[in-house]
Amino acid sequence: MGQEPLGEWYRAARERITAVVNDEVGGVSVPATPDWDVHDVVAHLAGIAEDARTGNMAGVTTDPWTAAQVERGRSKTVAALVAQWSADAPGVEWFLSTPEGAEGSWRAVLDIHTHEADILNALDHPVQLPVDFLAWVSGRLLGSFHESVAAANLTPVRVVADDLDVFRGRLGRRTVDEVCSFGWSADPAAYLDLWFIFGRAEHSLGER
């Protein structure tokens, strides 16, 4: 398989997000990230691109690093954050299009699509992501899950679910009951700790 168009996927997701966010919806709470509203999510996404531009990558992906992005953006309007993100993002998109970027920074593509879905859900839009991205990311996330199962010396298990549910489920946007409703070839109870990467949703997001 050739290199996936990660930079193109990132740019397309950014453009879709910026088309649906504005200052009127900035205060809408985001159920998938209950401590944040839409403004905070945009501040986080814009802050990542700003940190990449300025080389502020110490503590990358940690809670303090993320919290600092939200705090920096707190005094800015959504429109200002979108403008900042649009100015900083081309460097990120270029890097993701290189072999080095694809190998080391592909999680940025997971992150932007995760938050795109979070925002769509918060604004009561259908959660529709590109099928090529979903096919790629579900394969990657299922593969890492099976590797974790093998490392834990558990019996191999087959999981059947649509690509969006795999993506959202592994990244903590599905409840335990929703994940258990997937097609498991064995009792899922022994595998749940390995399945959820970012915790378990306490309440269904009711995504459509």
N, C-alpha and C positions, 0 to 999 in steps of 0.2 A: 504494500500500500504506500502511495506517495504521502508526502507531508500534508496534513490537513490545513485548510486555510484559516488558521487561528486568528490572524490579524484581521481578515475580512469578517469573520464571525464576530469578533469583538466590536469592530466598527459598526456593523449592522445592528448589533444589540444596543450599542450606545445611541445610535440614531433613532431606534424605535423607542427607547426610554425617553430621550429628550423630546420626542413628539407628543408624549402623553403627560409629562410633568410640567407644572407651572406653579406660580405662587398661590393660586387659588386652591390647589390640592396639597400644598406643602405641609399643612397641619393634619392631614389624614393619617390616622394610625395604621401601622403595618402589622397585621396579625402574625405574620411569620417571624417578625422581629419585634416583639411586643414593647421593647424599650425605645423603639424608634418610630418616627413618623416618616412620611415620604421625603421631607426636607433632609432628615438625617441620613436616609439611604443615599440620596443624591450627594450629600456632603462626603459620605464615605467613598463613593465611587470616584468623585472628582478628586478627593484627597489621595487616593491610590495613584492616580495619574500624576498629580503634583509631586508626590513623594518619589515616584519613578524618575521624573524630570530632574528633581533636585538631588537625587541620590540618597534620600533619607530612607534607607532600607534596613536600618538597625531595628530589630524586633519585628520584622516583617511578618504579617498575619497574626501577631499576638493581640490580645485584647487592648493593652495600652496603646499600641500603634494605631489600631482602628479607632479607639476612643479619641485620640488626638486629632484624627481627621475630622470626626464629627464636631469636635469642639472648635477647631479652626474655622469650620464652615458655619458655625452657629449664627454669626452676625451678618452673613451674606444672604441675599435673596436666592430663591431657586434659579431665577434667571441669571444671576451673577455666577452661581455655581456651574450652571450649564455652559456659560461662556468660557469659564476657566477650564472646565473639562474638555470642551471642544478644542481649546488652544493647546492643552497638554497631551491629549490622547494620541495624536498622530505618531509621536515617538514610541508610545507603547505598542501601537498597531504595527509599526514598522518592525520593532523588535520581535513581536510575536510571529512575524512572517519569516524570521530567520531560523535556521536549524537550532541555534543556541537558545533562542527565545522559546521555540516550541518545546524544547526539552526541559528547560528550567522554569518557565513561567506559564505553562499551560493552565495552571490553576486559576489564573486571572480570568480565563475564558469561562471556567465553571462559575466563578464568583459573579461576573457580570450577568450571566444568564440566570443564576439563582436569584439575584436581586431584581432582574427584569420580571421574573415570574412573581416575586413577592409584591412588586408594585402593581402589576396587573391584577393580582388577587385583591390587593387593598383598594383599588379603584373600581372593583367589580367588573373588570374586563375578563373575557375568556383567557385562560392561561394557555396560549398557543406559542410554542417555540419552534424554530426551524427543524424539520425532520432529519436533515443531515447532521446537524449538531446533536440532536437527541440520540440518534443511532450511534454516533461516535462516543458520546459521554456515557451512555448506558453500558456499552461494551467495555469501556475502561473501568467503570465503577463495579460492574459485575466481576470483571477480571480481578480487581484488587480484593473484592470480597472473597472470591474463591481462594486467592493466595492466603488471605488471613485464616480462612477455614483450615487450609492445609497446614499452616504454621502452628495452629492450635491443636493439631492432631485430632480434629473432628472428622466425622464421616462426611465425605463430599455430599453436597446437596444441590439440587437443581431448583432454581427460582424462576418462575415465569410471571412476568408483569410487563405492562407496556413501558416504553422507554421513558415517558414522562414520570411515571410512578417510580421507576428505578432511580432516576435522577433526583426527584424531590424526596423520595423516601430515604435514600442513603445520606442526604444532606439535612436530615432532620425536619423535613416539612410534611411528614406523615406520622400519624399516631401508631402505637403498637398494634392496635386492632386493624388499622388499615394495612399495615405491612403484613400482618399475619393472614390477611385475606388474599394475599398473592398466591400464586400456585407453587407451593413448596412440596418437594418430594419427600420431606420428612418433617417431623414436628419442628416448627421454627423456634421454639422456646430456647433451645440450646445455642442458637445462632444470633439472637437479637443483639447481644452486646457487640458483636462483630459487624453487624449490619449498619447500625447507626453511627455515622462519623461525627455528627454535630448534635448529639442529643436526640431526644424523641419529642415530637410535637405533643403537647398536652391536650390540645383540642384540634379537631379536624378543621382544616382551612376551607373545606367545602369547595375546592377548586373545580372549575368547569372548563 
